[in-house]
Amino acid sequence: MGTHSSTIKLNVELDENRIPESLRWTAQDGGVTDEEAKAIFLSVWDAKTKESLRIDLWTKDMPVDEMKLFFHQTLVTMSDTFLRATQDEKMTATMRDFCDYFAEKLELKTK
C-alpha cells in the first residue's frame, strides 16, 4: 500500500520592520490555493522535548474585533479537538463554559 504526502504552505510577506503585511496559505488537499488570511496560529508538538511550539502571526491591518472573534472560535475548536483526542467530556464541558464566559465578557455575538 502506497503512502500519500500532503503539503500545507504558508507565505508571509513582511514589511521593513519584519511585521506581517500579507499572509497567504495553500492546502491543496483541502481545496485551498493561495488564499489570503489575516491571522495564523500554528501549534506543533515536539515529542522529544515534550513541548508545544507555535507560530502566532497576524497582519498589521487585522481588526481587533476580528482578532477577538478569531480567538474565541479557536478556543471553541480546541475544545472540540480536545474531546475527539481525549474523550474527556467533563473537561471539555469546562472548556466550553470558559468559551461562553470569554464571549460574554468580550460581548461577542456568537452563532
Secondary structure, DSSP 8 states (H G I E B T S, - for coil): -------EEEEEEE-TTS-EEEEEEEEGGGTEEEEEESEEEEEEEETTTTEEEEEEEE-TT--HHHHHHHHHHHHHHHHHHHHHHH--HHHHHHHHHHHHHHHHHTT----
